[in-house]
Every structure is written in structure tokens, then in C-alpha cells.
Amino acid sequence: MIATAGGSKRGFVEGFGADEVIDYSAVDFTEAVRDIDVALDTIGGNTAERSLDVLRPGGHLVTAAAEEDAELVAPFEAAGMRFSGIAVGPDPVALRGLVALVEQGRLRVHVQETFPFERAAEAHRLLDGGHLQGKLALV
Ligand SMILES: NC(=O)c1ccc[n+]([C@@H]2O[C@H](COP(=O)([O-])OP(=O)(O)OC[C@H]3O[C@@H](n4cnc5c(N)ncnc54)[C@H](OP(=O)(O)O)[C@@H]3O)[C@@H](O)[C@H]2O)c1
């Protein structure tokens, strides 16, 4: 598993099991890797399109950032690859499954900071600034 992250987050990402970490602020991932089976895009912009260069024939791009972008399907299909988006929605059954994985120690979620509801605006401002490490929780 190869991950991209800012240089200061290398150790953090390795702690989640990355075999290799590419510092996106110093290295263009399209020049650093080839023949990838599955690329997961959580960045958006032109990241999905640029991932065409790193996938193997028959590879699969999964995006959490541009799942509505139907125009992206064509270039992937033309290159013999797959493109799909994922979207999180309310799903109690799936959430119970995730809780079980957390309880079994098979899923770890890093929470950077927890906010009471009355500080929700502050949490959103922090999110808007990007560069978080993990998630923010409202309780
Ligand atoms: N489809 C869905 O249901 C769903 C659900 C939740 C989120 N999303 C989307 O998923 C994306 C990620 O969300 P998020 O909650 O993880 O927060 P985020 O604030 O978008 O991600 C922040 C992290 O991304 C890193 N980062 C920024 N640019 C990068 C790049 N070019 N390459 C590698 N890492 C980079 C930052 O590291 P540095 O601090 O080092 O820059 C920071 O650790 C967003 O686009 C969000 O809208 C989709």
C-alpha cells in the first residue's frame, strides 16, 4: 500500500500500515508510481484524472471527492480501467459493522479534536482550513 501525505505526517501514515509514503509537497505521485491495482482519491481537483497514469491496465480508481463527475468515467473506460465514486450516507447496519471492527481492534480512527455542539462553527472553520490529522468529532 502506497500513500500520499505531507512530509510531517509520514510517521502517522506509516502507523496505519502504508508500505511507502510519497510526500506530495515534494514529489509528483504520477512520476513516482506505476501499475497500481486500485487508487483511492480523497483529494479531488484533477487527482482522479492524473491517476490514469499510475494505474495498471484494468485498474480501478475510486474517488470520495468527485463521485458525481460522470465525465470522468469515459477516459477511464477508454483506457480499459474502472472509475467509481463512494459516498457516505446514514446506514445504521453498516455503522454497526464498523463499530464491531473498532471493538475487534481491526479499524482505528484518529480523532484530532472533540467539540461540544455549541462549538460546531469552530470545528467547521478548522475543517475549512484543511491540514487536519484524522477526524473532528462533535459530541
Ligand atoms: N464521499 C463521501 O461520502 C465523503 C465523505 C467524507 C469526506 N469526503 C471527501 O473526502 C476528502 C477528504 O476529506 P477529509 O475529511 O479527509 O479531510 P481533508 O481536510 O480534505 O484532508 C486533509 C488531509 O489531506 C492531506 N492532503 C491535502 N492535500 C493532499 C495531497 N495533494 N496529497 C495527499 N494528502 C493531501 C492533508 O495533509 P497536509 O496537512 O500534510 O497537507 C490533510 O492531512 C474531501 O474531499 C471530502 O469532501 C467524501
The ligand as an ORCA input file, in Angstrom:
! r2SCAN-3c Opt
* xyz 0 1
  N     -17.769     10.691     -0.500
  C     -18.039     10.863      0.786
  O     -19.031     10.372      1.309
  C     -17.079     11.677      1.621
  C     -17.140     11.632      3.000
  C     -16.216     12.361      3.717
  C     -15.272     13.134      3.056
  N     -15.294     13.174      1.697
  C     -14.283     13.943      0.950
  O     -13.016     13.294      1.141
  C     -11.994     14.268      1.073
  C     -11.088     14.128      2.301
  O     -11.763     14.541      3.453
  P     -11.043     14.569      4.859
  O     -12.107     14.572      5.875
  O     -10.001     13.517      4.893
  O     -10.367     15.990      5.022
  P      -9.417     16.961      4.208
  O      -9.352     18.170      5.039
  O      -9.865     17.163      2.819
  O      -7.997     16.210      4.184
  C      -6.965     16.716      4.926
  C      -5.724     15.853      4.753
  O      -5.382     15.720      3.371
  C      -3.981     15.933      3.241
  N      -3.715     16.404      1.893
  C      -4.061     17.597      1.333
  N      -3.664     17.635      0.033
  C      -3.077     16.437     -0.224
  C      -2.475     15.847     -1.381
  N      -2.403     16.510     -2.547
  N      -1.993     14.583     -1.289
  C      -2.057     13.910     -0.114
  N      -2.611     14.398      1.026
  C      -3.117     15.650      0.957
  C      -3.631     16.923      4.324
  O      -2.285     16.756      4.729
  P      -1.324     18.030      4.979
  O      -1.788     18.698      6.222
  O       0.029     17.441      5.097
  O      -1.480     18.940      3.781
  C      -4.570     16.509      5.463
  O      -3.970     15.504      6.277
  C     -12.688     15.633      0.925
  O     -12.690     15.946     -0.439
  C     -14.099     15.365      1.408
  O     -15.020     16.231      0.804
  C     -16.167     12.445      0.978
*
